[in-house]
Amino acid sequence: MTLLREAIGDSLRRARLARHRTLREVSASARVSLGYLSEVERGRKEASSELLAAICGALDVPLSQVLWDVSTIMADADGGAADTSPRSLSVAEDTRVVIPAPSSDTLVLVKGI
């Protein structure tokens, strides 16, 4: 079983190495101690959301990308991603899903999934 903190650490380490950055550089940019950052990358410490945001900022990588990577790691560890396609979800036939429009203040109503 993969722990969430281990998956987060793996993702952060891969992002750091892909950018050819040292722990020392990232810890200075993120304003976190070198030892603590090392512990987070090794999955030994739980990082707060504020710390994750600071590390991602120092790496110039969106937090959403790290979380996406982590979800992939966790799904693989669980034997594959769960089927979350609309057909697999149990939704009442008369249920409406409201999705904010991407670039305006209007809402898009979608009937029947």
Jmol script that loads the backbone (N, CA, C; Angstrom):
load data "model"
ATOM      1  N   MET A   1       0.850  -1.175   0.000  1.00  0.00           N
ATOM      2  CA  MET A   1       0.000   0.000   0.000  1.00  0.00           C
ATOM      3  C   MET A   1       0.899   1.244   0.000  1.00  0.00           C
ATOM      4  N   THR A   2       0.659   2.142  -0.923  1.00  0.00           N
ATOM      5  CA  THR A   2       1.400   3.390  -1.008  1.00  0.00           C
ATOM      6  C   THR A   2       0.713   4.433  -0.137  1.00  0.00           C
ATOM      7  N   LEU A   3       1.494   5.083   0.691  1.00  0.00           N
ATOM      8  CA  LEU A   3       0.958   6.156   1.521  1.00  0.00           C
ATOM      9  C   LEU A   3       0.926   7.446   0.717  1.00  0.00           C
ATOM     10  N   LEU A   4      -0.028   8.302   1.016  1.00  0.00           N
ATOM     11  CA  LEU A   4      -0.161   9.571   0.317  1.00  0.00           C
ATOM     12  C   LEU A   4       1.118  10.391   0.435  1.00  0.00           C
ATOM     13  N   ARG A   5       1.706  10.446   1.614  1.00  0.00           N
ATOM     14  CA  ARG A   5       2.923  11.249   1.784  1.00  0.00           C
ATOM     15  C   ARG A   5       4.080  10.711   0.934  1.00  0.00           C
ATOM     16  N   GLU A   6       4.124   9.400   0.716  1.00  0.00           N
ATOM     17  CA  GLU A   6       5.164   8.822  -0.140  1.00  0.00           C
ATOM     18  C   GLU A   6       4.943   9.204  -1.602  1.00  0.00           C
ATOM     19  N   ALA A   7       3.691   9.164  -2.047  1.00  0.00           N
ATOM     20  CA  ALA A   7       3.375   9.533  -3.430  1.00  0.00           C
ATOM     21  C   ALA A   7       3.665  11.015  -3.670  1.00  0.00           C
ATOM     22  N   ILE A   8       3.352  11.855  -2.702  1.00  0.00           N
ATOM     23  CA  ILE A   8       3.645  13.282  -2.825  1.00  0.00           C
ATOM     24  C   ILE A   8       5.152  13.491  -2.898  1.00  0.00           C
ATOM     25  N   GLY A   9       5.886  12.826  -2.039  1.00  0.00           N
ATOM     26  CA  GLY A   9       7.342  12.941  -2.048  1.00  0.00           C
ATOM     27  C   GLY A   9       7.948  12.485  -3.365  1.00  0.00           C
ATOM     28  N   ASP A  10       7.459  11.372  -3.893  1.00  0.00           N
ATOM     29  CA  ASP A  10       7.949  10.872  -5.192  1.00  0.00           C
ATOM     30  C   ASP A  10       7.704  11.893  -6.299  1.00  0.00           C
ATOM     31  N   SER A  11       6.520  12.450  -6.310  1.00  0.00           N
ATOM     32  CA  SER A  11       6.169  13.417  -7.344  1.00  0.00           C
ATOM     33  C   SER A  11       7.037  14.669  -7.241  1.00  0.00           C
ATOM     34  N   LEU A  12       7.232  15.166  -6.028  1.00  0.00           N
ATOM     35  CA  LEU A  12       8.061  16.358  -5.839  1.00  0.00           C
ATOM     36  C   LEU A  12       9.514  16.092  -6.239  1.00  0.00           C
ATOM     37  N   ARG A  13      10.019  14.940  -5.870  1.00  0.00           N
ATOM     38  CA  ARG A  13      11.400  14.616  -6.225  1.00  0.00           C
ATOM     39  C   ARG A  13      11.577  14.523  -7.740  1.00  0.00           C
ATOM     40  N   ARG A  14      10.632  13.859  -8.419  1.00  0.00           N
ATOM     41  CA  ARG A  14      10.722  13.766  -9.877  1.00  0.00           C
ATOM     42  C   ARG A  14      10.667  15.149 -10.515  1.00  0.00           C
ATOM     43  N   ALA A  15       9.800  16.011  -9.993  1.00  0.00           N
ATOM     44  CA  ALA A  15       9.692  17.371 -10.538  1.00  0.00           C
ATOM     45  C   ALA A  15      10.995  18.135 -10.319  1.00  0.00           C
ATOM     46  N   ARG A  16      11.591  17.989  -9.149  1.00  0.00           N
ATOM     47  CA  ARG A  16      12.850  18.678  -8.848  1.00  0.00           C
ATOM     48  C   ARG A  16      13.973  18.181  -9.750  1.00  0.00           C
ATOM     49  N   LEU A  17      14.090  16.881  -9.888  1.00  0.00           N
ATOM     50  CA  LEU A  17      15.153  16.312 -10.720  1.00  0.00           C
ATOM     51  C   LEU A  17      14.955  16.653 -12.194  1.00  0.00           C
ATOM     52  N   ALA A  18      13.720  16.696 -12.658  1.00  0.00           N
ATOM     53  CA  ALA A  18      13.442  17.042 -14.051  1.00  0.00           C
ATOM     54  C   ALA A  18      13.873  18.477 -14.362  1.00  0.00           C
ATOM     55  N   ARG A  19      13.895  19.302 -13.326  1.00  0.00           N
ATOM     56  CA  ARG A  19      14.294  20.702 -13.509  1.00  0.00           C
ATOM     57  C   ARG A  19      15.764  20.930 -13.149  1.00  0.00           C
ATOM     58  N   HIS A  20      16.473  19.833 -12.874  1.00  0.00           N
ATOM     59  CA  HIS A  20      17.900  19.882 -12.539  1.00  0.00           C
ATOM     60  C   HIS A  20      18.178  20.832 -11.379  1.00  0.00           C
ATOM     61  N   ARG A  21      17.343  20.728 -10.335  1.00  0.00           N
ATOM     62  CA  ARG A  21      17.490  21.577  -9.149  1.00  0.00           C
ATOM     63  C   ARG A  21      17.974  20.718  -7.991  1.00  0.00           C
ATOM     64  N   THR A  22      18.750  21.304  -7.117  1.00  0.00           N
ATOM     65  CA  THR A  22      19.212  20.593  -5.931  1.00  0.00           C
ATOM     66  C   THR A  22      18.228  20.818  -4.792  1.00  0.00           C
ATOM     67  N   LEU A  23      18.313  19.948  -3.798  1.00  0.00           N
ATOM     68  CA  LEU A  23      17.502  20.138  -2.599  1.00  0.00           C
ATOM     69  C   LEU A  23      17.800  21.495  -1.977  1.00  0.00           C
ATOM     70  N   ARG A  24      19.057  21.866  -1.948  1.00  0.00           N
ATOM     71  CA  ARG A  24      19.461  23.140  -1.332  1.00  0.00           C
ATOM     72  C   ARG A  24      18.812  24.323  -2.053  1.00  0.00           C
ATOM     73  N   GLU A  25      18.803  24.295  -3.384  1.00  0.00           N
ATOM     74  CA  GLU A  25      18.193  25.384  -4.151  1.00  0.00           C
ATOM     75  C   GLU A  25      16.695  25.490  -3.870  1.00  0.00           C
ATOM     76  N   VAL A  26      16.022  24.363  -3.898  1.00  0.00           N
ATOM     77  CA  VAL A  26      14.574  24.361  -3.697  1.00  0.00           C
ATOM     78  C   VAL A  26      14.232  24.738  -2.261  1.00  0.00           C
ATOM     79  N   SER A  27      14.987  24.240  -1.306  1.00  0.00           N
ATOM     80  CA  SER A  27      14.692  24.570   0.090  1.00  0.00           C
ATOM     81  C   SER A  27      14.865  26.064   0.336  1.00  0.00           C
ATOM     82  N   ALA A  28      15.881  26.675  -0.281  1.00  0.00           N
ATOM     83  CA  ALA A  28      16.080  28.120  -0.125  1.00  0.00           C
ATOM     84  C   ALA A  28      14.937  28.895  -0.774  1.00  0.00           C
ATOM     85  N   SER A  29      14.537  28.488  -1.980  1.00  0.00           N
ATOM     86  CA  SER A  29      13.455  29.175  -2.684  1.00  0.00           C
ATOM     87  C   SER A  29      12.114  29.015  -1.971  1.00  0.00           C
ATOM     88  N   ALA A  30      11.878  27.838  -1.427  1.00  0.00           N
ATOM     89  CA  ALA A  30      10.606  27.553  -0.754  1.00  0.00           C
ATOM     90  C   ALA A  30      10.607  28.029   0.703  1.00  0.00           C
ATOM     91  N   ARG A  31      11.778  28.417   1.182  1.00  0.00           N
ATOM     92  CA  ARG A  31      11.947  28.870   2.573  1.00  0.00           C
ATOM     93  C   ARG A  31      11.558  27.779   3.572  1.00  0.00           C
ATOM     94  N   VAL A  32      12.099  26.588   3.302  1.00  0.00           N
ATOM     95  CA  VAL A  32      11.900  25.440   4.189  1.00  0.00           C
ATOM     96  C   VAL A  32      13.274  24.820   4.412  1.00  0.00           C
ATOM     97  N   SER A  33      13.469  24.226   5.556  1.00  0.00           N
ATOM     98  CA  SER A  33      14.791  23.668   5.832  1.00  0.00           C
ATOM     99  C   SER A  33      15.108  22.520   4.882  1.00  0.00           C
ATOM    100  N   LEU A  34      16.387  22.402   4.593  1.00  0.00           N
ATOM    101  CA  LEU A  34      16.872  21.355   3.703  1.00  0.00           C
ATOM    102  C   LEU A  34      16.481  19.970   4.235  1.00  0.00           C
ATOM    103  N   GLY A  35      16.661  19.757   5.517  1.00  0.00           N
ATOM    104  CA  GLY A  35      16.334  18.468   6.124  1.00  0.00           C
ATOM    105  C   GLY A  35      14.863  18.135   6.027  1.00  0.00           C
ATOM    106  N   TYR A  36      14.016  19.147   6.255  1.00  0.00           N
ATOM    107  CA  TYR A  36      12.579  18.894   6.202  1.00  0.00           C
ATOM    108  C   TYR A  36      12.139  18.581   4.775  1.00  0.00           C
ATOM    109  N   LEU A  37      12.673  19.332   3.804  1.00  0.00           N
ATOM    110  CA  LEU A  37      12.341  19.054   2.407  1.00  0.00           C
ATOM    111  C   LEU A  37      12.771  17.646   2.019  1.00  0.00           C
ATOM    112  N   SER A  38      13.942  17.243   2.483  1.00  0.00           N
ATOM    113  CA  SER A  38      14.419  15.885   2.210  1.00  0.00           C
ATOM    114  C   SER A  38      13.469  14.846   2.803  1.00  0.00           C
ATOM    115  N   GLU A  39      13.011  15.096   4.012  1.00  0.00           N
ATOM    116  CA  GLU A  39      12.069  14.169   4.669  1.00  0.00           C
ATOM    117  C   GLU A  39      10.743  14.097   3.904  1.00  0.00           C
ATOM    118  N   VAL A  40      10.276  15.236   3.396  1.00  0.00           N
ATOM    119  CA  VAL A  40       9.031  15.254   2.612  1.00  0.00           C
ATOM    120  C   VAL A  40       9.220  14.438   1.336  1.00  0.00           C
ATOM    121  N   GLU A  41      10.335  14.657   0.648  1.00  0.00           N
ATOM    122  CA  GLU A  41      10.585  13.911  -0.600  1.00  0.00           C
ATOM    123  C   GLU A  41      10.694  12.412  -0.361  1.00  0.00           C
ATOM    124  N   ARG A  42      11.208  12.019   0.787  1.00  0.00           N
ATOM    125  CA  ARG A  42      11.343  10.586   1.081  1.00  0.00           C
ATOM    126  C   ARG A  42      10.070   9.997   1.658  1.00  0.00           C
ATOM    127  N   GLY A  43       9.030  10.813   1.817  1.00  0.00           N
ATOM    128  CA  GLY A  43       7.752  10.321   2.322  1.00  0.00           C
ATOM    129  C   GLY A  43       7.742  10.071   3.806  1.00  0.00           C
ATOM    130  N   ARG A  44       8.655  10.689   4.524  1.00  0.00           N
ATOM    131  CA  ARG A  44       8.732  10.498   5.968  1.00  0.00           C
ATOM    132  C   ARG A  44       7.960  11.555   6.750  1.00  0.00           C
ATOM    133  N   LYS A  45       7.700  12.694   6.109  1.00  0.00           N
ATOM    134  CA  LYS A  45       6.956  13.783   6.747  1.00  0.00           C
ATOM    135  C   LYS A  45       5.755  14.159   5.900  1.00  0.00           C
ATOM    136  N   GLU A  46       4.668  14.527   6.571  1.00  0.00           N
ATOM    137  CA  GLU A  46       3.464  15.013   5.901  1.00  0.00           C
ATOM    138  C   GLU A  46       3.637  16.507   5.645  1.00  0.00           C
ATOM    139  N   ALA A  47       3.491  16.923   4.419  1.00  0.00           N
ATOM    140  CA  ALA A  47       3.609  18.341   4.076  1.00  0.00           C
ATOM    141  C   ALA A  47       2.241  19.005   4.167  1.00  0.00           C
ATOM    142  N   SER A  48       2.193  20.187   4.767  1.00  0.00           N
ATOM    143  CA  SER A  48       0.941  20.948   4.812  1.00  0.00           C
ATOM    144  C   SER A  48       0.649  21.499   3.419  1.00  0.00           C
ATOM    145  N   SER A  49      -0.569  21.954   3.222  1.00  0.00           N
ATOM    146  CA  SER A  49      -0.922  22.532   1.925  1.00  0.00           C
ATOM    147  C   SER A  49      -0.094  23.787   1.653  1.00  0.00           C
ATOM    148  N   GLU A  50       0.196  24.558   2.699  1.00  0.00           N
ATOM    149  CA  GLU A  50       1.022  25.752   2.526  1.00  0.00           C
ATOM    150  C   GLU A  50       2.438  25.380   2.101  1.00  0.00           C
ATOM    151  N   LEU A  51       2.984  24.340   2.702  1.00  0.00           N
ATOM    152  CA  LEU A  51       4.329  23.897   2.357  1.00  0.00           C
ATOM    153  C   LEU A  51       4.361  23.337   0.939  1.00  0.00           C
ATOM    154  N   LEU A  52       3.349  22.558   0.569  1.00  0.00           N
ATOM    155  CA  LEU A  52       3.281  22.033  -0.800  1.00  0.00           C
ATOM    156  C   LEU A  52       3.224  23.177  -1.812  1.00  0.00           C
ATOM    157  N   ALA A  53       2.440  24.191  -1.510  1.00  0.00           N
ATOM    158  CA  ALA A  53       2.344  25.339  -2.413  1.00  0.00           C
ATOM    159  C   ALA A  53       3.690  26.042  -2.529  1.00  0.00           C
ATOM    160  N   ALA A  54       4.404  26.183  -1.421  1.00  0.00           N
ATOM    161  CA  ALA A  54       5.712  26.841  -1.447  1.00  0.00           C
ATOM    162  C   ALA A  54       6.724  26.028  -2.260  1.00  0.00           C
ATOM    163  N   ILE A  55       6.721  24.718  -2.076  1.00  0.00           N
ATOM    164  CA  ILE A  55       7.648  23.853  -2.821  1.00  0.00           C
ATOM    165  C   ILE A  55       7.318  23.895  -4.305  1.00  0.00           C
ATOM    166  N   CYS A  56       6.038  23.804  -4.644  1.00  0.00           N
ATOM    167  CA  CYS A  56       5.632  23.861  -6.045  1.00  0.00           C
ATOM    168  C   CYS A  56       6.009  25.216  -6.654  1.00  0.00           C
ATOM    169  N   GLY A  57       5.849  26.281  -5.884  1.00  0.00           N
ATOM    170  CA  GLY A  57       6.252  27.595  -6.366  1.00  0.00           C
ATOM    171  C   GLY A  57       7.743  27.654  -6.628  1.00  0.00           C
ATOM    172  N   ALA A  58       8.530  27.075  -5.733  1.00  0.00           N
ATOM    173  CA  ALA A  58       9.986  27.056  -5.902  1.00  0.00           C
ATOM    174  C   ALA A  58      10.394  26.226  -7.111  1.00  0.00           C
ATOM    175  N   LEU A  59       9.609  25.201  -7.417  1.00  0.00           N
ATOM    176  CA  LEU A  59       9.901  24.343  -8.563  1.00  0.00           C
ATOM    177  C   LEU A  59       9.282  24.877  -9.856  1.00  0.00           C
ATOM    178  N   ASP A  60       8.452  25.907  -9.724  1.00  0.00           N
ATOM    179  CA  ASP A  60       7.727  26.460 -10.865  1.00  0.00           C
ATOM    180  C   ASP A  60       6.888  25.379 -11.545  1.00  0.00           C
ATOM    181  N   VAL A  61       6.189  24.627 -10.724  1.00  0.00           N
ATOM    182  CA  VAL A  61       5.290  23.581 -11.211  1.00  0.00           C
ATOM    183  C   VAL A  61       3.936  23.796 -10.519  1.00  0.00           C
ATOM    184  N   PRO A  62       2.838  23.738 -11.254  1.00  0.00           N
ATOM    185  CA  PRO A  62       1.527  23.927 -10.619  1.00  0.00           C
ATOM    186  C   PRO A  62       1.238  22.815  -9.597  1.00  0.00           C
ATOM    187  N   LEU A  63       0.665  23.208  -8.483  1.00  0.00           N
ATOM    188  CA  LEU A  63       0.269  22.225  -7.469  1.00  0.00           C
ATOM    189  C   LEU A  63      -0.689  21.209  -8.074  1.00  0.00           C
ATOM    190  N   SER A  64      -1.554  21.654  -8.973  1.00  0.00           N
ATOM    191  CA  SER A  64      -2.506  20.735  -9.601  1.00  0.00           C
ATOM    192  C   SER A  64      -1.786  19.634 -10.380  1.00  0.00           C
ATOM    193  N   GLN A  65      -0.640  19.952 -10.967  1.00  0.00           N
ATOM    194  CA  GLN A  65       0.119  18.944 -11.702  1.00  0.00           C
ATOM    195  C   GLN A  65       0.679  17.898 -10.743  1.00  0.00           C
ATOM    196  N   VAL A  66       1.187  18.350  -9.607  1.00  0.00           N
ATOM    197  CA  VAL A  66       1.706  17.417  -8.601  1.00  0.00           C
ATOM    198  C   VAL A  66       0.578  16.528  -8.090  1.00  0.00           C
ATOM    199  N   LEU A  67      -0.575  17.121  -7.812  1.00  0.00           N
ATOM    200  CA  LEU A  67      -1.700  16.333  -7.302  1.00  0.00           C
ATOM    201  C   LEU A  67      -2.210  15.348  -8.354  1.00  0.00           C
ATOM    202  N   TRP A  68      -2.175  15.744  -9.617  1.00  0.00           N
ATOM    203  CA  TRP A  68      -2.558  14.830 -10.697  1.00  0.00           C
ATOM    204  C   TRP A  68      -1.601  13.638 -10.727  1.00  0.00           C
ATOM    205  N   ASP A  69      -0.311  13.939 -10.636  1.00  0.00           N
ATOM    206  CA  ASP A  69       0.709  12.896 -10.620  1.00  0.00           C
ATOM    207  C   ASP A  69       0.500  11.964  -9.430  1.00  0.00           C
ATOM    208  N   VAL A  70       0.209  12.547  -8.279  1.00  0.00           N
ATOM    209  CA  VAL A  70      -0.023  11.754  -7.068  1.00  0.00           C
ATOM    210  C   VAL A  70      -1.245  10.858  -7.240  1.00  0.00           C
ATOM    211  N   SER A  71      -2.301  11.387  -7.851  1.00  0.00           N
ATOM    212  CA  SER A  71      -3.494  10.548  -8.039  1.00  0.00           C
ATOM    213  C   SER A  71      -3.196   9.374  -8.961  1.00  0.00           C
ATOM    214  N   THR A  72      -2.336   9.588  -9.952  1.00  0.00           N
ATOM    215  CA  THR A  72      -1.939   8.507 -10.843  1.00  0.00           C
ATOM    216  C   THR A  72      -1.133   7.455 -10.090  1.00  0.00           C
ATOM    217  N   ILE A  73      -0.203   7.912  -9.265  1.00  0.00           N
ATOM    218  CA  ILE A  73       0.598   6.990  -8.452  1.00  0.00           C
ATOM    219  C   ILE A  73      -0.306   6.157  -7.551  1.00  0.00           C
ATOM    220  N   MET A  74      -1.248   6.817  -6.889  1.00  0.00           N
ATOM    221  CA  MET A  74      -2.139   6.121  -5.962  1.00  0.00           C
ATOM    222  C   MET A  74      -3.045   5.134  -6.698  1.00  0.00           C
ATOM    223  N   ALA A  75      -3.539   5.539  -7.873  1.00  0.00           N
ATOM    224  CA  ALA A  75      -4.407   4.643  -8.651  1.00  0.00           C
ATOM    225  C   ALA A  75      -3.630   3.422  -9.105  1.00  0.00           C
ATOM    226  N   ASP A  76      -2.395   3.631  -9.547  1.00  0.00           N
ATOM    227  CA  ASP A  76      -1.560   2.504  -9.974  1.00  0.00           C
ATOM    228  C   ASP A  76      -1.287   1.565  -8.802  1.00  0.00           C
ATOM    229  N   ALA A  77      -1.059   2.137  -7.627  1.00  0.00           N
ATOM    230  CA  ALA A  77      -0.790   1.336  -6.439  1.00  0.00           C
ATOM    231  C   ALA A  77      -2.023   0.526  -6.025  1.00  0.00           C
ATOM    232  N   ASP A  78      -3.202   1.071  -6.337  1.00  0.00           N
ATOM    233  CA  ASP A  78      -4.449   0.382  -5.999  1.00  0.00           C
ATOM    234  C   ASP A  78      -4.874  -0.605  -7.075  1.00  0.00           C
ATOM    235  N   GLY A  79      -4.035  -0.788  -8.092  1.00  0.00           N
ATOM    236  CA  GLY A  79      -4.357  -1.745  -9.138  1.00  0.00           C
ATOM    237  C   GLY A  79      -5.097  -1.136 -10.298  1.00  0.00           C
ATOM    238  N   GLY A  80      -5.004   0.165 -10.479  1.00  0.00           N
ATOM    239  CA  GLY A  80      -5.649   0.832 -11.615  1.00  0.00           C
ATOM    240  C   GLY A  80      -6.656   1.839 -11.141  1.00  0.00           C
ATOM    241  N   ALA A  81      -6.924   2.775 -11.999  1.00  0.00           N
ATOM    242  CA  ALA A  81      -7.874   3.840 -11.669  1.00  0.00           C
ATOM    243  C   ALA A  81      -9.291   3.274 -11.607  1.00  0.00           C
ATOM    244  N   ALA A  82     -10.068   3.813 -10.684  1.00  0.00           N
ATOM    245  CA  ALA A  82     -11.475   3.429 -10.595  1.00  0.00           C
ATOM    246  C   ALA A  82     -12.215   4.002 -11.791  1.00  0.00           C
ATOM    247  N   ASP A  83     -13.247   3.326 -12.226  1.00  0.00           N
ATOM    248  CA  ASP A  83     -14.039   3.800 -13.350  1.00  0.00           C
ATOM    249  C   ASP A  83     -14.950   4.912 -12.866  1.00  0.00           C
ATOM    250  N   THR A  84     -14.631   6.133 -13.263  1.00  0.00           N
ATOM    251  CA  THR A  84     -15.454   7.278 -12.872  1.00  0.00           C
ATOM    252  C   THR A  84     -16.130   7.900 -14.083  1.00  0.00           C
ATOM    253  N   SER A  85     -16.275   7.125 -15.151  1.00  0.00           N
ATOM    254  CA  SER A  85     -16.961   7.637 -16.321  1.00  0.00           C
ATOM    255  C   SER A  85     -18.423   7.883 -15.953  1.00  0.00           C
ATOM    256  N   PRO A  86     -19.087   8.799 -16.675  1.00  0.00           N
ATOM    257  CA  PRO A  86     -20.477   9.109 -16.332  1.00  0.00           C
ATOM    258  C   PRO A  86     -21.375   7.891 -16.281  1.00  0.00           C
ATOM    259  N   ARG A  87     -21.134   6.899 -17.118  1.00  0.00           N
ATOM    260  CA  ARG A  87     -21.985   5.713 -17.133  1.00  0.00           C
ATOM    261  C   ARG A  87     -21.811   4.864 -15.871  1.00  0.00           C
ATOM    262  N   SER A  88     -20.634   4.961 -15.223  1.00  0.00           N
ATOM    263  CA  SER A  88     -20.397   4.138 -14.048  1.00  0.00           C
ATOM    264  C   SER A  88     -20.939   4.765 -12.770  1.00  0.00           C
ATOM    265  N   LEU A  89     -21.271   6.050 -12.817  1.00  0.00           N
ATOM    266  CA  LEU A  89     -21.778   6.723 -11.632  1.00  0.00           C
ATOM    267  C   LEU A  89     -23.281   6.547 -11.541  1.00  0.00           C
ATOM    268  N   SER A  90     -23.759   6.307 -10.342  1.00  0.00           N
ATOM    269  CA  SER A  90     -25.180   6.143 -10.139  1.00  0.00           C
ATOM    270  C   SER A  90     -25.801   7.521  -9.893  1.00  0.00           C
ATOM    271  N   VAL A  91     -26.529   8.038 -10.883  1.00  0.00           N
ATOM    272  CA  VAL A  91     -27.134   9.359 -10.789  1.00  0.00           C
ATOM    273  C   VAL A  91     -28.589   9.228 -11.182  1.00  0.00           C
ATOM    274  N   ALA A  92     -29.459   9.849 -10.390  1.00  0.00           N
ATOM    275  CA  ALA A  92     -30.874   9.808 -10.720  1.00  0.00           C
ATOM    276  C   ALA A  92     -31.104  10.439 -12.087  1.00  0.00           C
ATOM    277  N   GLU A  93     -32.071   9.911 -12.829  1.00  0.00           N
ATOM    278  CA  GLU A  93     -32.291  10.356 -14.196  1.00  0.00           C
ATOM    279  C   GLU A  93     -32.677  11.827 -14.289  1.00  0.00           C
ATOM    280  N   ASP A  94     -33.354  12.351 -13.268  1.00  0.00           N
ATOM    281  CA  ASP A  94     -33.782  13.747 -13.320  1.00  0.00           C
ATOM    282  C   ASP A  94     -32.777  14.702 -12.653  1.00  0.00           C
ATOM    283  N   THR A  95     -31.604  14.203 -12.336  1.00  0.00           N
ATOM    284  CA  THR A  95     -30.576  15.030 -11.701  1.00  0.00           C
ATOM    285  C   THR A  95     -29.969  15.983 -12.712  1.00  0.00           C
ATOM    286  N   ARG A  96     -29.763  17.218 -12.300  1.00  0.00           N
ATOM    287  CA  ARG A  96     -29.094  18.200 -13.143  1.00  0.00           C
ATOM    288  C   ARG A  96     -27.706  18.454 -12.603  1.00  0.00           C
ATOM    289  N   VAL A  97     -26.764  18.580 -13.487  1.00  0.00           N
ATOM    290  CA  VAL A  97     -25.396  18.904 -13.125  1.00  0.00           C
ATOM    291  C   VAL A  97     -25.143  20.318 -13.612  1.00  0.00           C
ATOM    292  N   VAL A  98     -24.694  21.198 -12.721  1.00  0.00           N
ATOM    293  CA  VAL A  98     -24.417  22.574 -13.088  1.00  0.00           C
ATOM    294  C   VAL A  98     -22.903  22.727 -13.191  1.00  0.00           C
ATOM    295  N   ILE A  99     -22.452  23.150 -14.370  1.00  0.00           N
ATOM    296  CA  ILE A  99     -21.024  23.309 -14.630  1.00  0.00           C
ATOM    297  C   ILE A  99     -20.770  24.768 -14.972  1.00  0.00           C
ATOM    298  N   PRO A 100     -19.879  25.435 -14.235  1.00  0.00           N
ATOM    299  CA  PRO A 100     -19.594  26.831 -14.579  1.00  0.00           C
ATOM    300  C   PRO A 100     -18.989  26.917 -15.978  1.00  0.00           C
ATOM    301  N   ALA A 101     -19.433  27.908 -16.735  1.00  0.00           N
ATOM    302  CA  ALA A 101     -18.877  28.133 -18.067  1.00  0.00           C
ATOM    303  C   ALA A 101     -17.416  28.545 -17.922  1.00  0.00           C
ATOM    304  N   PRO A 102     -16.555  28.109 -18.824  1.00  0.00           N
ATOM    305  CA  PRO A 102     -15.128  28.348 -18.671  1.00  0.00           C
ATOM    306  C   PRO A 102     -14.707  29.811 -18.690  1.00  0.00           C
ATOM    307  N   SER A 103     -15.371  30.672 -19.466  1.00  0.00           N
ATOM    308  CA  SER A 103     -14.866  32.035 -19.571  1.00  0.00           C
ATOM    309  C   SER A 103     -15.928  33.100 -19.359  1.00  0.00           C
ATOM    310  N   SER A 104     -17.042  32.754 -18.762  1.00  0.00           N
ATOM    311  CA  SER A 104     -18.062  33.765 -18.507  1.00  0.00           C
ATOM    312  C   SER A 104     -18.728  33.466 -17.177  1.00  0.00           C
ATOM    313  N   ASP A 105     -19.631  34.355 -16.779  1.00  0.00           N
ATOM    314  CA  ASP A 105     -20.328  34.179 -15.503  1.00  0.00           C
ATOM    315  C   ASP A 105     -21.603  33.372 -15.631  1.00  0.00           C
ATOM    316  N   THR A 106     -21.948  32.936 -16.838  1.00  0.00           N
ATOM    317  CA  THR A 106     -23.158  32.164 -17.023  1.00  0.00           C
ATOM    318  C   THR A 106     -22.923  30.707 -16.663  1.00  0.00           C
ATOM    319  N   LEU A 107     -23.965  29.999 -16.359  1.00  0.00           N
ATOM    320  CA  LEU A 107     -23.878  28.587 -16.035  1.00  0.00           C
ATOM    321  C   LEU A 107     -24.425  27.766 -17.190  1.00  0.00           C
ATOM    322  N   VAL A 108     -23.858  26.605 -17.366  1.00  0.00           N
ATOM    323  CA  VAL A 108     -24.314  25.683 -18.383  1.00  0.00           C
ATOM    324  C   VAL A 108     -25.027  24.550 -17.670  1.00  0.00           C
ATOM    325  N   LEU A 109     -26.270  24.303 -18.011  1.00  0.00           N
ATOM    326  CA  LEU A 109     -27.024  23.213 -17.401  1.00  0.00           C
ATOM    327  C   LEU A 109     -26.960  22.005 -18.316  1.00  0.00           C
ATOM    328  N   VAL A 110     -26.622  20.869 -17.725  1.00  0.00           N
ATOM    329  CA  VAL A 110     -26.534  19.624 -18.479  1.00  0.00           C
ATOM    330  C   VAL A 110     -27.576  18.687 -17.915  1.00  0.00           C
ATOM    331  N   LYS A 111     -28.486  18.236 -18.745  1.00  0.00           N
ATOM    332  CA  LYS A 111     -29.553  17.362 -18.281  1.00  0.00           C
ATOM    333  C   LYS A 111     -29.278  15.934 -18.702  1.00  0.00           C
ATOM    334  N   GLY A 112     -29.487  15.042 -17.759  1.00  0.00           N
ATOM    335  CA  GLY A 112     -29.380  13.625 -18.031  1.00  0.00           C
ATOM    336  C   GLY A 112     -27.990  13.155 -18.394  1.00  0.00           C
ATOM    337  N   ILE A 113     -27.427  12.401 -17.531  1.00  0.00           N
ATOM    338  CA  ILE A 113     -26.093  11.855 -17.777  1.00  0.00           C
ATOM    339  C   ILE A 113     -26.232  10.432 -18.241  1.00  0.00           C
TER     340      ILE A 113
END
end "model"
wireframe off; spacefill off
backbone 0.3
color backbone group
